[in-house]
């Protein structure tokens, strides 16, 4: 079994599959980049283990906020 751990955020890869550090659920490297890696200061990003760091796409905090606001608008809140 091949394992890799990011020393910056704690994300894990087991046999090439990314797992979130907080939940241990299967993850998506592009989402990890959009939510965590791409928001790191440059000096920390250099040590990031995510092969998708710096790539655009996937989930971002802005996208999550937009979906939350859309849901709230539907509820008229």
Secondary structure as UniProt FT lines:
FT   STRAND          3..5
FT   TURN            7..9
FT   STRAND          12..14
FT   TURN            15..16
FT   STRAND          17..19
FT   TURN            21..23
FT   HELIX           29..35
FT   HELIX           37..39
FT   HELIX           42..45
FT   TURN            46..47
FT   TURN            51..54
FT   HELIX           61..74
FT   TURN            75..76
//
